[in-house]
Amino acid sequence: MVNIVLPDGTKVHYRDIIENDPDDLYFLKNINKFAPYTMTVKRGLEPSYSPYKAVQYLVENQIPGDFVECGVWRGGSVILIALALAHFGDIDRKIFLYDTFTGMTKPDEEDVDWDGRNLKKKWEKDSSQSENFQWGYGGGIEEIRKNVYASNYPKDNFVFVKGLVEHTIPGTVPEKIALLRLDTDWYASTYHELVHLYPIISAGGILIIDDYGWCRGSRQATDKYIKEHKLDLFLSRIDESVRLAVKR
């Protein structure tokens, strides 16, 4: 068992999910370096172990491209990716971090959670109750910079892009992407990201949709893009929320 205390004091207990990979001790030994900075660990280790193994696959198979995350919260997934890249012997890739660094934007009508709750109405209710309301705020850009730099991955290879993805993409994107992780939850941002970023994922590259199972807007945007472009793409279910696909 692995025990972790999150920043809010929540105690999370995990079973060892890598019992079929007993020689992979690096992941277990480094959980505490990324877990306090990501919400995905509250659902177990699968949402973290899958990108870790994805990095291994991408490095070992020399799939070209940089790594991109849209919606970084406190930087935990980026820390994990950076640790994995260094562990598997590749410290030359750029890691792009797209975020407002001020919290999440207001959802639209399409944005409903898995059980039908209107997230726009919840956002409006929460914002009316606090003058300092920042839904999904993980920290300012300097705080996140400090978090990810602690991974000891080359600092010059982190690319911070502040602002709405609808404003910053495609003007700041890399030439090629090896791994694209989308975690902005909402319909509009997810669809925009897919339109501009999926085409530049390398063949053999990996797409991860963090909130496909939890946020209907994210699911709707993903399904719409796949249908529009008639993509032969299988979305593998990592857990109740995360989906992962390999671009052919």
N, C-alpha and C positions, 0 to 999 in steps of 0.2 A: 504493500500500500504506500501511496505517496500523499503526504499531508501538506497543504498549503494554506496560509492565511492571507486573504486578499486585503487591499488597502482599507476597505470599509469594515474590516474585522471579521468578515465571513470566513468560516473554516470550511474548506472543501477537501473531501477525502476521495482519492481515486484508487481504483483497482489498477493493477499493472496490465495495461492493454497490449504490451508488446511481448506477451508470454510466448508468442510464436517466433519472436526475434530475440532470443535471449542474449545474443552477442552484441546487441545495439545498446550499450550502456550509456553512450554519450547523451542521448536524448533524456534519459531518466536523470542523469547527474546534473543536467542543465535546466531542468524544468523551472526552478526558482528564479532563473535569470529572465524569463519571459512571462511566466504565469501571472505575476502581479499587475501586468500591463495589458492584459487582454481579457475580455469578457467571455471568450469562447470556452475557456477552461471550466466555467460553471456547468457546462453540459458534458464534461468529461474530457478526456485527452484526445479523442479521435479527431476533432477539428484542428488540433495542433500537430498531431502525429502525421496526418495525411500531407500537409504542405512540407513537413520535414522530409518525408520519403519522396515527395515530388522533387525537391531540390536535389536529392541524391540521384534520382533518375535523370534529371536535366543535365547535371554535371557529367555523370558517367556516360551519357549518350551524346554529349557535346551539342545539345540543342542550343542554337544561337539566340541571343537576345538578352535584354535587361529584365529586371523584376519590377512589377508595378503593383501598388496597392492604392485603391481609392477608398478613403474612409479609414483612418489609421487609429482612431481613439487615442490610447496612451502609447502606442507603438509596439505592443507585444508581438504581433504577428511579424512585423518587420525585424524585431530583435531575433525572433526564431529563425527567420530566413537568413539573416546575416550570420548567425551562429552556424547554421547548417552549411551555408556556402563556404565559410572558412574551414569547417570540419571536413568537408568533402574536397577541399583543395582548390577552390576557385574564389579569389578575392578581387577579381578584375571587373565583375559585373556592377553596373549601376543599379541602385534601388531607388525607385521613384515613390515619393510619399505625397499623395494628393489629399488635401483636406482643407476645410475652412479654418481649422484650429480655433474656432469660436463656438463650436456646437453645430447641431444639425439644423437644416433649413426646415421651414414649415411644410408639412406633407400636403399632398393634393387629395382629391376625392378618391383616386385609385388606390390610395395607400390605406390598406386595411390589414389588421394582423390575422393570424391563422384562424382565429375563432370568430372573425367577423367584426371585431371592434374597430370603429372608425378612428384612425390615428390622428386625423386632422382635428377632430373634435377634442381628443385627449390633449393634443398639443395646445390648442386654444385655451382649454381649461387650466392646464398646468401653467401656461404663460401668464394667465390673468391672476394667478395666485402669488406670483413672485416677480419683483422688478428685475431681479438678476437671473431670470430664467435662461438656461442654456442647455437645451435637451441634447444629450449625447456628447456633452463637452468632456474631453479627456485631458485637456491642458493646452496652454499656449505653445506656439511653435518652438520657443526656446526650451521649454520644459520637455517637449517630445524629443527635441534634438539631444538634450542631455541623456534621456532614457536610451535612445538607440545608439548613441556614441559609446555607452557602457558595454556594448557587445564587442568592442575592439575591432570591428570591421573598419577598413579604411574610411576615414571621415569624408574624404573627397568623393567617395562613391555613393553617398547619400544625396539625393536630389529632392529638396523640399519645394513643393508647389502649393502656395497658399491661395485659397479662393474657391468659389463654386466650380465644380468640374465643368459645368455648362459654359463657364467663362474661360477656364484655363486650358481645356482640351478642345481641339487638337493642337493648339499652338505650342505646347511644351513637351510633346510626346517623344519617346525614343524612336530610333529607326526600326528596331525589332524588339519584340517582347517574348521572353521565354516562359514567364509565369505572370498571369494577371489575376489578382484577387480583388473582387468587388464587394465592398461592405458599406455602401452608402444607403442601403435599405429601400429608398423610395423608387417609385416607378420612373419618374422623369430622369433622375440622375443615372440610374442603372441602364436605361435605354440609351442615353447619350453616350455613356461609357462604351457600351457594346458597339454602337455605330462607328465610333472612331478608333477603338482600341482592338476589338476582335480581329479586324482585317490584318493587323500588323503582328499578331501572334504567329510565331514560327510554326511550321509543320512539326508536329510532335510536341509543341508547347502546351501548357496547361492553363485552363480557365477554372477559377474557383468562385462560386457565387455563395457568399456567406449566409444570406437571408432568404434564399429561395423558399425554404419551408416555413419560415416565420412570417414573412411580409408578402402579402399577395401582390403588392405593387411590383416588388422585385421579381416575383415569379411571372407576372403578366408581361413585364418588359422583356424578360429572357425568352419566354415562349414566343412572344411576338417576333422578336429578332430572328430566332431560329426558323420560324415558319416563313417569314418574309424572304429569307435568303436560302430557304430549302436546305438547311445544313444537315448533313449526316452526322449528328452529334448525340452521343449518349451521355446523359447526365447521371453520374454515379452518386448514389445516396451515401454520404459520409455519416451523417446523423440526421436528426429530425429537421434540421435547417440547412445544412451545408450540402452543396452539390459540386462535383468535380468532373471535368471533361478534358480529354486529350484531343487537340485539334489534329485532324488528319491532313 
